[in-house]
Amino acid sequence: MDILNDFTIEEIMLIKNCNTRDKKSALKMLRTYADSGDPSINETSYHTRIKLHDVTDQEFNELVDYPI
C-alpha cells in the first residue's frame, strides 16, 4: 500500500484522531464523526471508512504510525 496515493492527508489525520490501533474501533469512531453535522467531515469520514474496509490490520497500523 502506498499511503499517500491511497489516502489523503485529511483522511490520515482523521484515522490518527481515532486514537486506536483497532480497525473496527476506528470504523465505529469514524461513523460518529459522520454524524457530526459538518458536511466536510461527513464526506471525509465516509470516504475514509470505505477505504479502511479494504486495508489489512498491518496496513491500518502503518496508517496510524504514519508521520504527519
C-alpha positions as CSV (number, residue, x, y, z in Angstrom):
1,M,0.0,0.0,0.0
2,D,1.2,3.5,-0.9
3,I,-0.3,5.5,1.9
4,L,-0.2,8.9,0.2
5,N,-1.6,7.5,-3.0
6,D,-4.4,5.7,-1.2
7,F,-5.4,8.2,1.5
8,T,-5.4,12.0,1.6
9,I,-3.7,13.8,4.4
10,E,-7.1,14.7,5.9
11,E,-8.1,11.0,5.9
12,I,-4.9,10.0,7.6
13,M,-5.4,12.7,10.2
14,L,-9.0,11.6,10.8
15,I,-7.7,8.0,11.3
16,K,-5.0,9.1,13.7
17,N,-7.5,11.2,15.6
18,C,-9.4,8.0,16.5
19,N,-6.5,7.1,18.9
20,T,-6.8,3.4,18.4
21,R,-4.9,0.5,16.9
22,D,-8.1,-1.5,16.3
23,K,-9.5,-1.0,12.9
24,K,-13.1,-1.9,14.0
25,S,-13.0,0.7,16.7
26,A,-11.7,3.3,14.3
27,L,-14.5,2.5,11.9
28,K,-17.0,3.0,14.7
29,M,-15.4,6.3,15.7
30,L,-15.4,7.5,12.1
31,R,-19.1,6.7,12.0
32,T,-19.7,9.1,14.9
33,Y,-17.7,11.7,13.0
34,A,-20.0,11.3,10.1
35,D,-22.9,12.1,12.4
36,S,-21.3,15.4,13.5
37,G,-23.3,17.5,11.1
38,D,-20.3,19.2,9.5
39,P,-20.7,18.3,5.7
40,S,-16.9,18.3,5.1
41,I,-16.3,15.9,8.0
42,N,-19.2,13.8,6.9
43,E,-17.8,13.4,3.4
44,T,-14.2,12.7,4.6
45,S,-15.4,10.2,7.2
46,Y,-17.5,8.4,4.6
47,H,-14.6,8.1,2.1
48,T,-12.2,7.1,4.9
49,R,-14.5,4.3,6.1
50,I,-14.9,2.9,2.6
51,K,-11.1,2.8,2.1
52,L,-10.4,1.3,5.6
53,H,-12.6,-1.7,4.8
54,D,-10.0,-2.7,2.2
55,V,-6.9,-2.4,4.3
56,T,-5.4,-5.2,6.4
57,D,-4.7,-4.8,10.1
58,Q,-1.0,-4.3,9.3
59,E,-1.8,-1.6,6.8
60,F,-4.1,0.1,9.3
61,N,-1.2,0.2,11.8
62,E,1.0,1.7,9.2
63,L,-1.6,4.5,8.7
64,V,-1.8,5.1,12.5
65,D,2.0,5.3,12.6
66,Y,2.4,7.5,9.5
67,P,4.5,10.5,10.4
68,I,2.5,13.7,10.0
